[in-house]
Amino acid sequence: MAKRSSWFLISATILILMAMGLSSTVQGSGDHHLGWIPATRSSVCKGSIAECMAEDGEEFEMDTEINRRILATTKYVSYGALQRNNVPCSRRGASYYNCQRGAQANPYSRGCSRITRCRS
């Protein structure tokens, strides 16, 4: 009786391992793609991400309004800012995009509140 139960246990284990191996092989091969990126693309879009998604009618498939707004912005990080060991603007208090003497650098315009610890 013990031989029969141990043989059954070994057989069941082998079958389970084989099934797991086959399922991972099937998942590893095939044509998979991300949810919002099409697997095949017949034309190439030269615009922003938001413009390309709008062409395909996928613009409103984004999960939130803020994600759509982020993709629609035109702000970017310049290549100069990405270079190693390089300070984009070495002038104290100057803006990175307007690196000139006396140029206004993102002035502080928030009102007084508890979090900013303003003193009257």
N, C-alpha and C positions, 0 to 999 in steps of 0.2 A: 504494500500500500504506500509506503514511504517513497519507493522508487517511482511509482506512478505519479504522485503529487509533485515530486521534484522534477520529473521529466516535463510535466505540464507547466510548471513555473518557468523552466528554462525555455520551453517552446514559446510561451506567451511573451516572455521578455524579448526573445529574438524577433518575433513578429512585430512587437511594438517598436523596437529599434529600427526595423526595416521600414515600417510605415513612416516613422519620423524622418528617416533619410530620404525617402521618396518625396515627401511633402516639401522638404527644404530644397530638393533638386528642382522641383516644379516651380517653386517660388523664385529660385535663383536665376532661372532662365525665362525667356519670354520678353514681351514688350511692355514694360512697366513705365509709367511716367508720373510726375508729380501732379497733384490735383489741378493746379491753375496753369501749368505749362503744357501745351499740346505736345503729343509725341512726335507728330510730323508737322512740318511747316512748309507750305508751298511758296509763300512770299516772305521777304525780309522787310521788317519795319525799321525805318531809320529815325523815328521820333522817340519821344520819351516813353517810359514804361506805360504810363497812363494812356498816352495816345495810341500805342499799339494794342493795349487791352480794349480800348474803346472801339477800335476798328473791328475787332473780332466779336464785339458785343459782350465781352467778359468784364467790363468795367464795374458793373454792379454786383459781381460775384465776390467782391472783397468783403471781409467780415465786418468792417467798421468804417464809418465816415472818415476817421482820422487816418486810416491806412490809405484811403483814396486821396486825401489831401497831401499826404507825405509824398506819394508817387507823382503828384501833379506839380510839385515845386520845381523850381529851376535852380535852386541854390546847390552849390557843389563845393567840394574841397579841392583846392588847386593842387597841381603836381608839386609846386614849390613847397607847400605845407607838408607834403608826404615824404620829402627827401630826408635822409638820415643826417643827423648832426647839423641841422639847419634851422635857424630861428627865422620865421617868416618876416617879422619886423622887430628889430632890436631897440627901437625907440620906446622909452618908457611911457606908457599911457596912450600909445598910438594904436589905431586900428590895424589889423592885419591886412585889410583890403584898402586902406587909405594911409599908407605908411609915409606920412609927410609931417614936418614940423608944424605944430599948431593945429593939426587935423583933429576933428572931434572923433572920439573913440567910444562908441556906445554909451552915451550919457545915461546916468542913473535917473530915472524919471518916476519911480514908484513912490506912492504916497507913504506917509508914516503909519506904521502898524506895529503891533506887538512883536511880530517875528523879525522885523528889521531893526528893532531896538533903537528907535529914534529917540533923541533927547530934545526936549523943547527948551 
